[in-house]
Amino acid sequence: MLTRVTEGVIVVAESGKLGINNTFISGNISDITMLITDCDADRRFIEKLEDMGVRVILTEY
């Protein structure tokens, strides 16, 4: 559960999973410290995360 982590939250997610609403929620976007995803991620979504202070790392396949 994300709310129990005290030293930051690192999320690893394939770009197709980003920005999708789901009924299962394990935490808030504002809890994320770092996101690692592939380079196909939507640039506008990435910019919003960066504006919120999330460090984003884009990777190649």
MODELLER restraints for C-alpha pairs under 7 A, 6 or more apart:
rsr = mdl.restraints
at = mdl.atoms
rsr.add(forms.Gaussian(group=physical.xy_distance, feature=features.Distance(at['CA:1:A'], at['CA:26:A']), mean=5.84, stdev=0.5))
rsr.add(forms.Gaussian(group=physical.xy_distance, feature=features.Distance(at['CA:2:A'], at['CA:9:A']), mean=6.85, stdev=0.5))
rsr.add(forms.Gaussian(group=physical.xy_distance, feature=features.Distance(at['CA:2:A'], at['CA:26:A']), mean=6.22, stdev=0.5))
rsr.add(forms.Gaussian(group=physical.xy_distance, feature=features.Distance(at['CA:2:A'], at['CA:27:A']), mean=5.32, stdev=0.5))
rsr.add(forms.Gaussian(group=physical.xy_distance, feature=features.Distance(at['CA:3:A'], at['CA:27:A']), mean=6.54, stdev=0.5))
rsr.add(forms.Gaussian(group=physical.xy_distance, feature=features.Distance(at['CA:8:A'], at['CA:32:A']), mean=6.88, stdev=0.5))
rsr.add(forms.Gaussian(group=physical.xy_distance, feature=features.Distance(at['CA:8:A'], at['CA:33:A']), mean=5.26, stdev=0.5))
rsr.add(forms.Gaussian(group=physical.xy_distance, feature=features.Distance(at['CA:9:A'], at['CA:31:A']), mean=6.66, stdev=0.5))
rsr.add(forms.Gaussian(group=physical.xy_distance, feature=features.Distance(at['CA:9:A'], at['CA:32:A']), mean=4.92, stdev=0.5))
rsr.add(forms.Gaussian(group=physical.xy_distance, feature=features.Distance(at['CA:9:A'], at['CA:33:A']), mean=4.98, stdev=0.5))
rsr.add(forms.Gaussian(group=physical.xy_distance, feature=features.Distance(at['CA:9:A'], at['CA:34:A']), mean=6.40, stdev=0.5))
rsr.add(forms.Gaussian(group=physical.xy_distance, feature=features.Distance(at['CA:10:A'], at['CA:32:A']), mean=6.35, stdev=0.5))
rsr.add(forms.Gaussian(group=physical.xy_distance, feature=features.Distance(at['CA:10:A'], at['CA:33:A']), mean=5.90, stdev=0.5))
rsr.add(forms.Gaussian(group=physical.xy_distance, feature=features.Distance(at['CA:10:A'], at['CA:34:A']), mean=4.71, stdev=0.5))
rsr.add(forms.Gaussian(group=physical.xy_distance, feature=features.Distance(at['CA:10:A'], at['CA:35:A']), mean=5.82, stdev=0.5))
rsr.add(forms.Gaussian(group=physical.xy_distance, feature=features.Distance(at['CA:11:A'], at['CA:34:A']), mean=6.25, stdev=0.5))
rsr.add(forms.Gaussian(group=physical.xy_distance, feature=features.Distance(at['CA:11:A'], at['CA:35:A']), mean=4.83, stdev=0.5))
rsr.add(forms.Gaussian(group=physical.xy_distance, feature=features.Distance(at['CA:11:A'], at['CA:36:A']), mean=6.20, stdev=0.5))
rsr.add(forms.Gaussian(group=physical.xy_distance, feature=features.Distance(at['CA:12:A'], at['CA:35:A']), mean=5.91, stdev=0.5))
rsr.add(forms.Gaussian(group=physical.xy_distance, feature=features.Distance(at['CA:12:A'], at['CA:36:A']), mean=4.76, stdev=0.5))
rsr.add(forms.Gaussian(group=physical.xy_distance, feature=features.Distance(at['CA:12:A'], at['CA:37:A']), mean=5.97, stdev=0.5))
rsr.add(forms.Gaussian(group=physical.xy_distance, feature=features.Distance(at['CA:13:A'], at['CA:36:A']), mean=6.47, stdev=0.5))
rsr.add(forms.Gaussian(group=physical.xy_distance, feature=features.Distance(at['CA:13:A'], at['CA:37:A']), mean=5.27, stdev=0.5))
rsr.add(forms.Gaussian(group=physical.xy_distance, feature=features.Distance(at['CA:14:A'], at['CA:37:A']), mean=5.40, stdev=0.5))
rsr.add(forms.Gaussian(group=physical.xy_distance, feature=features.Distance(at['CA:14:A'], at['CA:38:A']), mean=6.03, stdev=0.5))
rsr.add(forms.Gaussian(group=physical.xy_distance, feature=features.Distance(at['CA:15:A'], at['CA:37:A']), mean=5.85, stdev=0.5))
rsr.add(forms.Gaussian(group=physical.xy_distance, feature=features.Distance(at['CA:15:A'], at['CA:38:A']), mean=5.74, stdev=0.5))
rsr.add(forms.Gaussian(group=physical.xy_distance, feature=features.Distance(at['CA:15:A'], at['CA:40:A']), mean=5.98, stdev=0.5))
rsr.add(forms.Gaussian(group=physical.xy_distance, feature=features.Distance(at['CA:15:A'], at['CA:41:A']), mean=4.57, stdev=0.5))
rsr.add(forms.Gaussian(group=physical.xy_distance, feature=features.Distance(at['CA:32:A'], at['CA:54:A']), mean=6.33, stdev=0.5))
rsr.add(forms.Gaussian(group=physical.xy_distance, feature=features.Distance(at['CA:33:A'], at['CA:54:A']), mean=5.09, stdev=0.5))
rsr.add(forms.Gaussian(group=physical.xy_distance, feature=features.Distance(at['CA:33:A'], at['CA:55:A']), mean=6.31, stdev=0.5))
rsr.add(forms.Gaussian(group=physical.xy_distance, feature=features.Distance(at['CA:34:A'], at['CA:54:A']), mean=5.33, stdev=0.5))
rsr.add(forms.Gaussian(group=physical.xy_distance, feature=features.Distance(at['CA:34:A'], at['CA:55:A']), mean=4.60, stdev=0.5))
rsr.add(forms.Gaussian(group=physical.xy_distance, feature=features.Distance(at['CA:34:A'], at['CA:56:A']), mean=5.74, stdev=0.5))
rsr.add(forms.Gaussian(group=physical.xy_distance, feature=features.Distance(at['CA:35:A'], at['CA:54:A']), mean=6.96, stdev=0.5))
rsr.add(forms.Gaussian(group=physical.xy_distance, feature=features.Distance(at['CA:35:A'], at['CA:55:A']), mean=6.28, stdev=0.5))
rsr.add(forms.Gaussian(group=physical.xy_distance, feature=features.Distance(at['CA:35:A'], at['CA:56:A']), mean=4.81, stdev=0.5))
rsr.add(forms.Gaussian(group=physical.xy_distance, feature=features.Distance(at['CA:35:A'], at['CA:57:A']), mean=6.20, stdev=0.5))
rsr.add(forms.Gaussian(group=physical.xy_distance, feature=features.Distance(at['CA:36:A'], at['CA:56:A']), mean=5.96, stdev=0.5))
rsr.add(forms.Gaussian(group=physical.xy_distance, feature=features.Distance(at['CA:36:A'], at['CA:57:A']), mean=4.77, stdev=0.5))
rsr.add(forms.Gaussian(group=physical.xy_distance, feature=features.Distance(at['CA:36:A'], at['CA:58:A']), mean=6.04, stdev=0.5))
rsr.add(forms.Gaussian(group=physical.xy_distance, feature=features.Distance(at['CA:37:A'], at['CA:57:A']), mean=6.41, stdev=0.5))
rsr.add(forms.Gaussian(group=physical.xy_distance, feature=features.Distance(at['CA:37:A'], at['CA:58:A']), mean=5.21, stdev=0.5))
rsr.add(forms.Gaussian(group=physical.xy_distance, feature=features.Distance(at['CA:37:A'], at['CA:59:A']), mean=6.11, stdev=0.5))
rsr.add(forms.Gaussian(group=physical.xy_distance, feature=features.Distance(at['CA:38:A'], at['CA:58:A']), mean=5.08, stdev=0.5))
rsr.add(forms.Gaussian(group=physical.xy_distance, feature=features.Distance(at['CA:38:A'], at['CA:59:A']), mean=4.60, stdev=0.5))
rsr.add(forms.Gaussian(group=physical.xy_distance, feature=features.Distance(at['CA:38:A'], at['CA:60:A']), mean=5.82, stdev=0.5))
rsr.add(forms.Gaussian(group=physical.xy_distance, feature=features.Distance(at['CA:38:A'], at['CA:61:A']), mean=6.76, stdev=0.5))
rsr.add(forms.Gaussian(group=physical.xy_distance, feature=features.Distance(at['CA:39:A'], at['CA:58:A']), mean=5.06, stdev=0.5))
rsr.add(forms.Gaussian(group=physical.xy_distance, feature=features.Distance(at['CA:39:A'], at['CA:59:A']), mean=5.53, stdev=0.5))
rsr.add(forms.Gaussian(group=physical.xy_distance, feature=features.Distance(at['CA:39:A'], at['CA:60:A']), mean=5.96, stdev=0.5))
rsr.add(forms.Gaussian(group=physical.xy_distance, feature=features.Distance(at['CA:50:A'], at['CA:56:A']), mean=6.83, stdev=0.5))
